[in-house]
């Protein structure tokens, strides 16, 4: 299955009202339920995930043709945000972008992630709901996945440095480390995960809140991305 990092890197969001979000997936084997109410970078997200018995090459060609026949704009030289094959198209009439992400699975199956983004629905998250951002982080995305606040970014730093930076701030904010990089403060829980990819560190934080405690806000140095 595609990683959360990959999904967060590609800003996918909700379709415009009245326009159905449904694409036929050739060779469809199964559908994975994706919870609603997601938001990344201030844009509401809607995703559909399938498995298909068709190859990655066959599927990418199918969606390229489908997007083209729908009259969508497809940039010929698309920026590759991840190793997995993906394609983005834009409906210039509604300013809605469509993205398909493909990943080959064991047994000859392919995972297909489909997403839509209504670009005009962008609304920045309130500063009080943002997680602190590590200095010099790049490709920063703050999000909300059914009440769980998320932060994803890439940075040229060691895992130990990033972990120590967040551990210091979370402990100072009243959290206790209950497990490796799992912190809790009453109803709030923060989980930190990271992975090295292409010479940089991809980091994801999840903050779940069961009660109505205020969220952990960004500190001045995190907002300015200055070195503490």
C-alpha positions in Angstrom: 0.0 0.0 0.0 1.2 3.5 -0.7 2.8 5.3 2.2 1.2 8.2 4.0 4.2 10.3 3.1 3.5 9.8 -0.6 -0.2 10.7 -0.3 0.7 13.8 1.7 3.3 14.9 -0.8 0.7 15.0 -3.6 -2.0 17.6 -2.6 -5.2 15.9 -3.6 -8.6 17.3 -2.6 -12.3 17.4 -3.0 -14.2 17.7 -6.2 -16.5 20.6 -7.0 -20.1 20.4 -6.0 -22.3 18.5 -8.6 -19.3 16.9 -10.3 -19.2 13.2 -9.5 -15.8 11.8 -8.4 -15.8 8.4 -10.1 -13.3 6.9 -12.6 -13.4 3.4 -14.0 -10.4 1.4 -13.0 -9.5 -1.3 -15.6 -9.0 -4.7 -14.0 -10.4 -3.7 -10.7 -10.1 -6.3 -8.0 -11.0 -4.5 -4.8 -11.7 -1.2 -3.2 -10.1 0.2 0.0 -12.3 2.4 2.2 -10.8 5.8 2.7 -12.2 8.0 5.5 -13.7 11.4 4.6 -13.1 14.8 6.2 -9.4 15.0 5.3 -7.5 18.2 4.6 -3.9 18.8 3.5 -2.2 22.1 3.2 -5.5 24.0 3.6 -7.2 22.0 0.8 -9.9 19.4 1.6 -9.0 15.9 0.4 -11.0 13.2 -1.2 -9.3 9.9 -2.2 -10.3 6.6 -3.7 -8.0 3.6 -3.4 -8.3 0.4 -5.5 -6.3 -2.7 -6.5 -6.2 -3.7 -10.1 -4.8 -6.7 -12.0 -3.6 -4.4 -14.8 0.0 -3.4 -15.1 1.3 0.1 -14.1 2.1 0.9 -17.7 -1.4 -0.1 -18.9 -3.1 2.0 -16.1 -1.0 5.1 -16.6 -1.8 5.0 -20.3 -5.5 4.5 -19.6 -5.8 7.5 -17.2 -3.7 9.7 -19.6 -6.2 8.9 -22.3 -9.2 9.4 -20.0 -7.9 12.8 -18.8 -7.2 13.9 -22.4 -10.6 12.8 -23.6 -12.2 14.7 -20.8 -10.6 17.9 -22.0 -8.2 18.3 -19.1 -4.9 20.0 -19.3 -1.9 17.6 -18.8 1.5 19.2 -18.4 3.9 17.2 -20.6 7.0 17.7 -18.3 5.5 16.9 -14.9 7.6 17.3 -11.8 8.2 13.9 -10.2 7.4 14.2 -6.5 7.9 10.5 -5.8 9.4 7.3 -7.2 6.0 5.8 -7.9 4.5 6.6 -11.3 1.9 9.3 -11.1 0.0 11.7 -13.4 -1.9 14.9 -12.7 -4.4 16.7 -14.9 -6.3 20.0 -14.5 -9.9 20.8 -15.4 -9.4 24.4 -16.4 -13.1 25.1 -16.4 -13.6 24.2 -12.7 -9.9 24.6 -11.6 -10.1 21.0 -10.3 -7.0 18.9 -10.4 -7.0 15.1 -10.7 -4.1 12.8 -9.7 -3.5 9.1 -10.1 -0.7 7.4 -8.2 0.3 3.8 -9.0 2.3 1.2 -7.1 3.2 -2.3 -8.1 2.3 -4.9 -5.5 3.4 -8.5 -4.9 1.4 -11.0 -6.9 1.1 -8.9 -10.0 -1.5 -6.5 -8.6 -1.3 -2.6 -8.7 -2.5 -0.2 -6.1 -4.3 2.7 -7.6 -4.9 5.9 -5.7 -7.2 8.5 -7.2 -7.7 12.0 -5.9 -9.3 15.3 -6.8 -8.5 18.8 -5.7 -10.6 21.9 -6.0 -7.9 24.6 -6.0 -10.3 27.4 -5.3 -11.3 25.8 -1.9 -7.9 26.6 -0.3 -8.2 27.9 3.2 -5.1 28.1 5.4 -5.2 26.3 8.8 -5.4 28.7 11.8 -2.0 29.2 13.4 -3.2 27.8 16.7 -3.8 24.4 15.0 -0.3 24.0 13.4 2.4 21.7 14.6 5.9 23.2 15.1 8.0 22.8 11.9 11.6 21.7 12.1 14.1 24.4 11.0 14.9 24.4 7.3 12.2 21.9 6.5 11.1 21.7 2.9 7.9 20.6 1.2 6.0 21.3 4.4 2.3 20.1 4.5 0.1 20.6 7.5 -3.1 18.6 7.4 -6.2 17.3 9.2 -7.2 13.6 8.8 -10.6 13.2 10.6 -9.5 15.2 13.6 -5.9 14.0 13.6 -3.5 16.9 12.9 -0.6 15.9 10.6 2.6 17.5 9.6 4.8 16.1 6.8 8.1 17.6 5.5 11.5 16.7 4.0 14.7 17.9 5.6 18.5 17.4 5.2 19.1 16.3 8.7 19.8 13.1 10.7 17.0 11.2 12.3 18.5 11.6 15.7 18.7 15.4 15.3 15.0 15.7 14.3 13.9 13.3 17.1 15.8 15.2 19.7 14.4 18.6 18.5 10.8 17.4 18.8 11.4 15.5 22.0 12.7 18.6 23.7 9.8 20.7 22.6 7.1 18.2 23.4 8.5 17.4 26.8 8.7 21.1 27.5 5.1 21.5 26.5 4.0 18.9 29.1 4.1 15.7 27.1 5.5 12.4 28.4 7.2 9.9 26.1 5.3 6.7 26.6 7.1 4.8 23.9 9.8 5.4 21.3 8.7 8.7 19.7 5.2 8.4 21.1 4.2 11.3 23.4 1.1 11.9 25.4 -0.4 14.8 27.3 -3.8 14.0 28.8 -6.1 13.5 25.7 -3.4 14.3 23.2 -1.0 11.9 21.6 1.8 12.8 19.2 3.6 10.1 17.1 6.7 10.9 15.1 8.0 8.7 12.2 10.7 9.3 9.6 12.4 7.5 6.7 15.5 8.3 4.7 14.8 8.7 0.9 16.9 10.0 -1.8 19.5 11.5 0.5 17.0 13.4 2.7 14.8 12.6 5.7 11.0 12.4 5.2 9.2 13.1 8.5 5.5 12.7 9.5 3.9 13.7 12.8 0.4 12.8 13.9 -1.4 14.6 16.7 -4.7 12.9 17.9 -6.9 14.8 20.3 -9.7 13.0 22.2 -10.8 15.9 24.3 -10.9 19.7 23.8 -7.4 20.5 25.0 -5.7 23.2 22.9 -3.4 22.0 20.2 0.3 22.3 20.4 1.1 25.6 18.6 4.2 26.5 16.6 7.1 28.2 18.3 8.6 31.4 16.9 11.8 29.6 15.7 9.7 26.9 14.0 7.7 29.5 12.1 10.7 31.4 10.9 12.7 28.2 10.2 15.7 29.6 12.1 18.2 27.4 13.8 17.5 27.2 17.5 
